Amino acid sequence: MVLAVVLIISGFVKAVDPMGTQYKLSDYLTALHLQMLTPDFLTLGASVILSALEFGLGICLLFAIRKVVSTSLTLLMMLFMTPLTLWVALADPVSDCGCFGDAIVLTNWQSFSKNVVLLIMAYVVWKWPHDMVRLISTSSQWIAVNYSAIFILAVSGWSLYDLPYLDFRPYHVGTDLRKGWQQMMNGEESPYAEFFIQRADDGEDITDSLLSSKGYLFLLVAPHVEQADDSQLDLINQMYEYAEDNNYPFYALTASGEKGIERWRDMTGAEYSFCQTDEITLKTIIRSNPGLLLLKDGVIIRKWSHNNLPDEYALTDRLEKLKIGSMSKESMTGKILIIALWYILPLLLLTIADRLWAWSKWLKRKEQSNKIYQLFKKKTENEKENRSRQLEDEPEPARGCGSGQGTE
């Protein structure tokens, strides 16, 4: 059960942020000097497959589905991952292995220790697979497997199209960037240590002035404009025009150089100002290239993927009067509850219904298979009934009345 839960959590947090997993795989490939040989679509596909594999194996272990196959695959995976994390701990090519994405950050040695424990567990379930408790019958297993596959692939697909449904990064909606950045300035350890905004034309650092400004601020984030999606250029330009009309500052943040910025301007007709920021920071801020942030008084209140930008129908007035001008009311607790209602609850109901059906079938089989008991019970009931009838048919014994013998 512990092994199953760990794999389910690990697979889910990877699926909810497939681009983050892709970035981590790219870090590994860069450390091995293989990045140039691996295109981005392969690493992205590998991140989706890896998350689905871990999640699927966890579900199979939890419900004891295909015990021999699932335990064998789990053992093989741990036999690969454990030496890999040992190498990561010794060579230290990346800061963390990314086993649980940004949800739970472990050091490299913690990751290796965790995998050693999981490897032992994987060996135990592989050695004695038939001792695993089956939660659902064989006839219902295909429902759990197919539903889980559809669910985890849908989570990855939606996260790629829009944004990660659950955001565990230090730039989630509700983050006070001004406060976090000032803690870096005060010498305290902060995840915003590499966050800076410099004008692309003269290199002036305007981080403090932007984060300290009152009111709304639009930030268009494109880690590399050379690779940015250009399918929503019209909406981006409309957003800039809306900001200009309402006196809202609008800046584009990128890690690209002057040539890339000029090419983007020539291609899109962009008139907004460009600033340069650390590449990794931009990839951490939003999982979209490009993506749009809306800040109010230094606090992130909205984030949009380039596939889900607000249009002219949403921008009908000033932000102070619009819904998108206020903090999103979606909480982490509410999102987890929605996941529970869409995935956990149906599987729980399936398990309960399956167990009740199996229990009723077991009672029926037990009743039908116990023929000797049934025959003995029927024979006993017949004997009792016959004995009762015999007792009713027997005449009562004659009683002495004092005549005849008494006279003699």
TIBADREN-548836 format. One record per residue (C-alpha): y, z, x. Coordinates in nm, 2 decimals. Last residue first. Example, Ala and Ser with C-alpha at 12.3 -4.5 7.8 and 13.67 -1.06 7.14 Angstrom:
<lumvexs>
+--------+--------+--------+
|      y |      z |      x |
+--------+--------+--------+
|  -0.11 |   0.71 |   1.37 |
|  -0.45 |   0.78 |   1.23 |
+--------+--------+--------+
</lumvexs>
This chain:
<lumvexs>
+--------+--------+--------+
|      y |      z |      x |
+--------+--------+--------+
|  -6.05 |   4.03 |  -6.45 |
|  -5.72 |   4.05 |  -6.62 |
|  -5.52 |   4.00 |  -6.30 |
|  -5.73 |   3.70 |  -6.21 |
|  -5.63 |   3.53 |  -6.54 |
|  -5.26 |   3.60 |  -6.58 |
|  -5.02 |   3.78 |  -6.33 |
|  -4.77 |   3.49 |  -6.28 |
|  -4.84 |   3.38 |  -5.92 |
|  -4.61 |   3.10 |  -5.78 |
|  -4.73 |   2.75 |  -5.72 |
|  -4.58 |   2.57 |  -5.41 |
|  -4.29 |   2.33 |  -5.47 |
|  -4.39 |   1.97 |  -5.48 |
|  -4.31 |   1.75 |  -5.17 |
|  -4.08 |   1.45 |  -5.25 |
|  -3.75 |   1.60 |  -5.12 |
|  -3.91 |   1.72 |  -4.80 |
|  -4.05 |   1.38 |  -4.74 |
|  -3.70 |   1.22 |  -4.80 |
|  -3.54 |   1.45 |  -4.54 |
|  -3.81 |   1.37 |  -4.29 |
|  -3.76 |   1.00 |  -4.35 |
|  -3.38 |   1.03 |  -4.29 |
|  -3.43 |   1.24 |  -3.98 |
|  -3.68 |   1.00 |  -3.84 |
|  -3.45 |   0.71 |  -3.91 |
|  -3.16 |   0.88 |  -3.73 |
|  -3.38 |   0.95 |  -3.43 |
|  -3.50 |   0.59 |  -3.42 |
|  -3.14 |   0.46 |  -3.44 |
|  -3.02 |   0.69 |  -3.16 |
|  -3.32 |   0.60 |  -2.95 |
|  -3.26 |   0.23 |  -3.00 |
|  -2.89 |   0.27 |  -2.92 |
|  -2.96 |   0.48 |  -2.61 |
|  -3.21 |   0.23 |  -2.49 |
|  -2.97 |  -0.05 |  -2.56 |
|  -2.70 |   0.08 |  -2.33 |
|  -2.57 |  -0.26 |  -2.23 |
|  -2.38 |  -0.32 |  -2.55 |
|  -2.18 |   0.01 |  -2.54 |
|  -2.11 |  -0.02 |  -2.17 |
|  -2.01 |  -0.38 |  -2.21 |
|  -1.77 |  -0.29 |  -2.49 |
|  -1.62 |   0.00 |  -2.30 |
|  -1.57 |  -0.22 |  -1.99 |
|  -1.41 |  -0.49 |  -2.20 |
|  -1.16 |  -0.24 |  -2.35 |
|  -1.08 |  -0.11 |  -2.00 |
|  -1.03 |  -0.47 |  -1.86 |
|  -0.79 |  -0.54 |  -2.15 |
|  -0.60 |  -0.22 |  -2.09 |
|  -0.59 |  -0.29 |  -1.71 |
|  -0.46 |  -0.65 |  -1.77 |
|  -0.19 |  -0.53 |  -2.02 |
|  -0.07 |  -0.27 |  -1.77 |
|  -0.07 |  -0.51 |  -1.48 |
|   0.11 |  -0.78 |  -1.67 |
|   0.37 |  -0.53 |  -1.79 |
|   0.43 |  -0.43 |  -1.43 |
|   0.45 |  -0.79 |  -1.32 |
|   0.70 |  -0.86 |  -1.60 |
|   0.90 |  -0.55 |  -1.51 |
|   0.92 |  -0.62 |  -1.13 |
|   1.05 |  -0.97 |  -1.16 |
|   1.33 |  -1.04 |  -1.40 |
|   1.41 |  -0.68 |  -1.51 |
|   1.37 |  -0.54 |  -1.16 |
|   1.59 |  -0.82 |  -1.01 |
|   1.85 |  -0.74 |  -1.28 |
|   1.84 |  -0.37 |  -1.19 |
|   1.89 |  -0.46 |  -0.82 |
|   2.20 |  -0.65 |  -0.91 |
|   2.33 |  -0.36 |  -1.12 |
|   2.28 |  -0.12 |  -0.84 |
|   2.45 |  -0.35 |  -0.59 |
|   2.75 |  -0.37 |  -0.82 |
|   2.89 |  -0.67 |  -1.00 |
|   3.24 |  -0.58 |  -1.12 |
|   3.41 |  -0.84 |  -0.90 |
|   3.75 |  -0.71 |  -0.79 |
|   4.04 |  -0.87 |  -0.97 |
|   4.22 |  -1.20 |  -0.93 |
|   3.91 |  -1.39 |  -1.05 |
|   3.98 |  -1.24 |  -1.40 |
|   4.33 |  -1.39 |  -1.41 |
|   4.66 |  -1.23 |  -1.48 |
|   4.75 |  -1.12 |  -1.12 |
|   4.59 |  -1.44 |  -0.99 |
|   4.87 |  -1.64 |  -1.15 |
|   4.78 |  -1.87 |  -1.43 |
|   4.53 |  -2.14 |  -1.53 |
|   4.32 |  -2.13 |  -1.22 |
|   3.98 |  -2.11 |  -1.39 |
|   4.01 |  -2.45 |  -1.56 |
|   4.16 |  -2.60 |  -1.25 |
|   3.85 |  -2.53 |  -1.05 |
|   3.70 |  -2.22 |  -0.89 |
|   3.46 |  -2.29 |  -0.60 |
|   3.09 |  -2.27 |  -0.66 |
|   2.93 |  -2.53 |  -0.43 |
|   3.17 |  -2.45 |  -0.14 |
|   3.04 |  -2.09 |  -0.17 |
|   3.28 |  -1.84 |  -0.31 |
|   3.37 |  -1.48 |  -0.22 |
|   3.60 |  -1.25 |  -0.41 |
|   3.76 |  -0.91 |  -0.38 |
|   3.77 |  -0.87 |   0.00 |
|   4.03 |  -0.59 |   0.07 |
|   4.33 |  -0.64 |   0.30 |
|   4.58 |  -0.58 |   0.03 |
|   4.40 |  -0.84 |  -0.19 |
|   4.16 |  -1.08 |  -0.02 |
|   4.01 |  -1.40 |  -0.15 |
|   3.74 |  -1.56 |   0.06 |
|   3.63 |  -1.92 |   0.06 |
|   3.33 |  -2.09 |   0.21 |
|   3.28 |  -2.39 |   0.43 |
|   3.02 |  -2.38 |   0.56 |
|   2.86 |  -2.11 |   0.36 |
|   2.69 |  -1.79 |   0.44 |
|   3.01 |  -1.58 |   0.45 |
|   3.15 |  -1.32 |   0.69 |
|   2.85 |  -1.32 |   0.93 |
|   2.88 |  -1.69 |   1.01 |
|   3.25 |  -1.64 |   1.08 |
|   3.18 |  -1.34 |   1.30 |
|   2.92 |  -1.54 |   1.50 |
|   3.17 |  -1.82 |   1.56 |
|   3.46 |  -1.59 |   1.67 |
|   3.79 |  -1.69 |   1.51 |
|   4.04 |  -1.97 |   1.54 |
|   4.32 |  -2.03 |   1.29 |
|   4.41 |  -2.35 |   1.10 |
|   4.71 |  -2.39 |   0.88 |
|   4.68 |  -2.58 |   0.55 |
|   4.78 |  -2.94 |   0.52 |
|   4.43 |  -3.09 |   0.49 |
|   4.42 |  -3.47 |   0.44 |
|   4.04 |  -3.45 |   0.43 |
|   3.93 |  -3.69 |   0.70 |
|   4.23 |  -3.68 |   0.92 |
|   4.26 |  -3.30 |   0.89 |
|   3.89 |  -3.26 |   0.97 |
|   3.92 |  -3.48 |   1.28 |
|   4.22 |  -3.28 |   1.39 |
|   4.03 |  -2.96 |   1.36 |
|   3.73 |  -3.09 |   1.55 |
|   3.95 |  -3.22 |   1.83 |
|   4.14 |  -2.89 |   1.86 |
|   3.83 |  -2.68 |   1.89 |
|   3.59 |  -2.54 |   1.63 |
|   3.55 |  -2.17 |   1.58 |
|   3.70 |  -2.19 |   1.23 |
|   3.93 |  -2.00 |   1.00 |
|   4.14 |  -2.19 |   0.74 |
|   4.45 |  -2.01 |   0.61 |
|   4.62 |  -1.98 |   0.27 |
|   4.90 |  -1.74 |   0.19 |
|   4.98 |  -1.71 |  -0.18 |
|   5.32 |  -1.84 |  -0.29 |
|   5.21 |  -1.94 |  -0.64 |
|   5.26 |  -2.32 |  -0.59 |
|   5.12 |  -2.30 |  -0.24 |
|   4.81 |  -2.11 |  -0.35 |
|   4.74 |  -2.37 |  -0.62 |
|   4.79 |  -2.65 |  -0.38 |
|   4.55 |  -2.49 |  -0.14 |
|   4.29 |  -2.44 |  -0.42 |
|   4.34 |  -2.80 |  -0.52 |
|   4.28 |  -2.91 |  -0.16 |
|   3.95 |  -2.72 |  -0.16 |
|   3.85 |  -2.86 |  -0.50 |
|   3.91 |  -3.22 |  -0.37 |
|   3.72 |  -3.15 |  -0.05 |
|   3.41 |  -3.04 |  -0.24 |
|   3.14 |  -3.27 |  -0.09 |
|   3.27 |  -3.22 |   0.26 |
|   3.00 |  -2.98 |   0.39 |
|   3.10 |  -2.85 |   0.73 |
|   2.92 |  -2.95 |   1.04 |
|   3.22 |  -3.08 |   1.24 |
|   3.43 |  -2.80 |   1.07 |
|   3.22 |  -2.55 |   1.26 |
|   3.24 |  -2.19 |   1.15 |
|   3.42 |  -2.29 |   0.83 |
|   3.59 |  -2.01 |   0.64 |
|   3.88 |  -2.08 |   0.41 |
|   4.08 |  -1.76 |   0.38 |
|   4.30 |  -1.70 |   0.08 |
|   4.54 |  -1.40 |   0.08 |
|   4.66 |  -1.20 |  -0.22 |
|   4.91 |  -0.91 |  -0.21 |
|   5.04 |  -0.70 |   0.06 |
|   5.02 |  -0.80 |   0.43 |
|   4.84 |  -0.56 |   0.67 |
|   4.53 |  -0.79 |   0.71 |
|   4.75 |  -1.09 |   0.78 |
|   4.99 |  -0.92 |   1.01 |
|   4.73 |  -0.74 |   1.21 |
|   4.51 |  -1.05 |   1.26 |
|   4.80 |  -1.28 |   1.36 |
|   4.71 |  -1.33 |   1.73 |
|   4.91 |  -1.62 |   1.86 |
|   4.70 |  -1.90 |   2.01 |
|   4.98 |  -2.16 |   1.98 |
|   4.83 |  -2.44 |   1.77 |
|   4.50 |  -2.28 |   1.65 |
|   4.67 |  -1.95 |   1.54 |
|   4.45 |  -1.66 |   1.63 |
|   4.25 |  -1.44 |   1.39 |
|   4.03 |  -1.17 |   1.52 |
|   3.71 |  -1.00 |   1.43 |
|   3.49 |  -0.92 |   1.73 |
|   3.51 |  -0.54 |   1.69 |
|   3.46 |  -0.56 |   1.32 |
|   3.12 |  -0.40 |   1.32 |
|   3.30 |  -0.09 |   1.45 |
|   3.26 |   0.18 |   1.72 |
|   3.59 |   0.37 |   1.73 |
|   3.86 |   0.29 |   1.98 |
|   4.15 |   0.32 |   1.74 |
|   4.19 |  -0.06 |   1.73 |
|   3.83 |  -0.09 |   1.61 |
|   3.90 |   0.17 |   1.34 |
|   4.21 |  -0.05 |   1.25 |
|   3.97 |  -0.35 |   1.19 |
|   3.77 |  -0.14 |   0.94 |
|   4.07 |  -0.02 |   0.75 |
|   4.23 |  -0.37 |   0.73 |
|   3.90 |  -0.53 |   0.64 |
|   3.85 |  -0.30 |   0.33 |
|   3.51 |  -0.43 |   0.21 |
|   3.48 |  -0.45 |  -0.17 |
|   3.29 |  -0.78 |  -0.17 |
|   3.06 |  -0.79 |   0.14 |
|   3.20 |  -0.84 |   0.49 |
|   2.99 |  -0.57 |   0.67 |
|   2.67 |  -0.75 |   0.58 |
|   2.41 |  -0.63 |   0.32 |
|   2.50 |  -0.89 |   0.05 |
|   2.25 |  -0.92 |  -0.23 |
|   2.25 |  -1.25 |  -0.42 |
|   2.31 |  -1.44 |  -0.10 |
|   2.57 |  -1.71 |  -0.17 |
|   2.56 |  -2.03 |  -0.38 |
|   2.32 |  -2.32 |  -0.31 |
|   2.13 |  -2.15 |  -0.02 |
|   2.11 |  -1.81 |  -0.20 |
|   1.99 |  -1.99 |  -0.52 |
|   1.72 |  -2.17 |  -0.33 |
|   1.60 |  -1.86 |  -0.15 |
|   1.58 |  -1.66 |  -0.47 |
|   1.41 |  -1.94 |  -0.65 |
|   1.15 |  -1.97 |  -0.37 |
|   1.08 |  -1.60 |  -0.41 |
|   1.05 |  -1.61 |  -0.79 |
|   0.84 |  -1.93 |  -0.81 |
|   0.59 |  -1.79 |  -0.55 |
|   0.57 |  -1.45 |  -0.72 |
|   0.51 |  -1.61 |  -1.06 |
|   0.24 |  -1.83 |  -0.91 |
|   0.06 |  -1.54 |  -0.74 |
|   0.09 |  -1.29 |  -1.03 |
|  -0.03 |  -1.55 |  -1.29 |
|  -0.31 |  -1.67 |  -1.06 |
|  -0.44 |  -1.31 |  -1.04 |
|  -0.51 |  -1.28 |  -1.41 |
|  -0.87 |  -1.40 |  -1.41 |
|  -0.95 |  -1.20 |  -1.10 |
|  -0.85 |  -0.87 |  -1.27 |
|  -0.54 |  -0.68 |  -1.18 |
|  -0.48 |  -0.37 |  -0.97 |
|  -0.78 |  -0.41 |  -0.74 |
|  -0.81 |  -0.11 |  -0.51 |
|  -0.88 |  -0.22 |  -0.15 |
|  -1.22 |  -0.10 |  -0.03 |
|  -1.34 |  -0.46 |  -0.02 |
|  -1.10 |  -0.54 |   0.27 |
|  -1.26 |  -0.30 |   0.51 |
|  -1.20 |  -0.44 |   0.86 |
|  -0.90 |  -0.65 |   0.75 |
|  -0.74 |  -0.36 |   0.57 |
|  -0.79 |  -0.14 |   0.88 |
|  -0.67 |  -0.41 |   1.12 |
|  -0.35 |  -0.47 |   0.92 |
|  -0.28 |  -0.10 |   0.93 |
|  -0.31 |  -0.09 |   1.30 |
|  -0.09 |  -0.39 |   1.33 |
|   0.17 |  -0.23 |   1.10 |
|   0.18 |   0.07 |   1.33 |
|   0.23 |  -0.15 |   1.64 |
|   0.49 |  -0.35 |   1.45 |
|   0.70 |  -0.05 |   1.38 |
|   0.69 |   0.05 |   1.75 |
|   0.80 |  -0.31 |   1.84 |
|   1.09 |  -0.30 |   1.59 |
|   1.20 |   0.04 |   1.71 |
|   1.20 |  -0.10 |   2.07 |
|   1.42 |  -0.39 |   1.96 |
|   1.66 |  -0.17 |   1.77 |
|   1.64 |  -0.18 |   1.40 |
|   1.89 |  -0.30 |   1.14 |
|   1.79 |  -0.24 |   0.78 |
|   1.96 |  -0.46 |   0.52 |
|   2.10 |  -0.71 |   0.77 |
|   1.78 |  -0.90 |   0.80 |
|   1.47 |  -0.68 |   0.77 |
|   1.28 |  -0.81 |   1.07 |
|   1.60 |  -0.93 |   1.23 |
|   1.47 |  -0.88 |   1.59 |
|   1.78 |  -0.70 |   1.71 |
|   2.04 |  -0.76 |   1.98 |
|   1.87 |  -1.07 |   2.10 |
|   1.73 |  -1.18 |   2.44 |
|   1.63 |  -0.82 |   2.53 |
|   1.37 |  -0.91 |   2.78 |
|   1.15 |  -0.60 |   2.74 |
|   1.21 |  -0.53 |   2.37 |
|   1.20 |  -0.90 |   2.28 |
|   0.88 |  -0.94 |   2.47 |
|   0.73 |  -0.65 |   2.28 |
|   0.86 |  -0.80 |   1.96 |
|   0.67 |  -1.12 |   2.03 |
|   0.36 |  -0.93 |   2.13 |
|   0.36 |  -0.76 |   1.79 |
|   0.46 |  -1.07 |   1.58 |
|   0.16 |  -1.28 |   1.68 |
|  -0.12 |  -1.03 |   1.62 |
|   0.08 |  -0.91 |   1.32 |
|   0.06 |  -1.26 |   1.17 |
|  -0.31 |  -1.29 |   1.24 |
|  -0.38 |  -0.95 |   1.08 |
|  -0.19 |  -1.05 |   0.77 |
|  -0.37 |  -1.38 |   0.75 |
|  -0.71 |  -1.21 |   0.77 |
|  -0.60 |  -0.95 |   0.51 |
|  -0.49 |  -1.22 |   0.26 |
|  -0.81 |  -1.43 |   0.31 |
|  -1.06 |  -1.15 |   0.28 |
|  -0.88 |  -0.98 |  -0.02 |
|  -0.81 |  -1.28 |  -0.23 |
|  -0.57 |  -1.07 |  -0.44 |
|  -0.57 |  -0.70 |  -0.38 |
|  -0.27 |  -0.64 |  -0.60 |
|  -0.05 |  -0.49 |  -0.33 |
|  -0.22 |  -0.69 |  -0.05 |
|  -0.16 |  -1.02 |  -0.24 |
|   0.20 |  -0.92 |  -0.31 |
|   0.26 |  -0.84 |   0.05 |
|   0.11 |  -1.16 |   0.16 |
|   0.33 |  -1.35 |  -0.07 |
|   0.65 |  -1.18 |   0.05 |
|   0.56 |  -1.24 |   0.41 |
|   0.48 |  -1.60 |   0.35 |
|   0.78 |  -1.67 |   0.13 |
|   1.01 |  -1.52 |   0.39 |
|   0.85 |  -1.72 |   0.67 |
|   0.86 |  -2.04 |   0.47 |
|   1.23 |  -2.01 |   0.39 |
|   1.32 |  -1.93 |   0.75 |
|   1.10 |  -2.22 |   0.88 |
|   1.28 |  -2.46 |   0.64 |
|   1.62 |  -2.34 |   0.79 |
|   1.49 |  -2.37 |   1.14 |
|   1.36 |  -2.72 |   1.07 |
|   1.68 |  -2.83 |   0.89 |
|   1.88 |  -2.71 |   1.19 |
|   1.72 |  -2.95 |   1.44 |
|   1.49 |  -2.81 |   1.71 |
|   1.48 |  -2.96 |   2.05 |
|   1.83 |  -2.85 |   2.15 |
|   1.75 |  -2.49 |   2.06 |
|   1.44 |  -2.48 |   2.28 |
|   1.59 |  -2.29 |   2.58 |
|   1.37 |  -1.98 |   2.50 |
|   1.67 |  -1.76 |   2.45 |
|   1.82 |  -2.04 |   2.24 |
|   1.51 |  -2.06 |   2.03 |
|   1.52 |  -1.69 |   1.96 |
|   1.89 |  -1.71 |   1.87 |
|   1.81 |  -2.01 |   1.64 |
|   1.55 |  -1.80 |   1.46 |
|   1.82 |  -1.53 |   1.40 |
|   2.06 |  -1.79 |   1.26 |
|   1.79 |  -1.93 |   1.03 |
|   1.72 |  -1.58 |   0.91 |
|   2.09 |  -1.54 |   0.82 |
|   2.08 |  -1.87 |   0.65 |
|   1.78 |  -1.76 |   0.44 |
|   1.97 |  -1.46 |   0.30 |
|   1.79 |  -1.34 |  -0.01 |
|   1.46 |  -1.48 |   0.13 |
|   1.49 |  -1.27 |   0.44 |
|   1.56 |  -0.96 |   0.24 |
|   1.26 |  -1.04 |   0.02 |
|   1.01 |  -1.11 |   0.29 |
|   1.08 |  -0.78 |   0.47 |
|   1.07 |  -0.58 |   0.15 |
|   0.74 |  -0.74 |   0.04 |
|   0.59 |  -0.70 |   0.39 |
|   0.68 |  -0.33 |   0.41 |
|   0.55 |  -0.27 |   0.05 |
|   0.22 |  -0.43 |   0.13 |
|   0.17 |  -0.24 |   0.46 |
|   0.24 |   0.09 |   0.28 |
|   0.00 |   0.00 |   0.00 |
+--------+--------+--------+
</lumvexs>
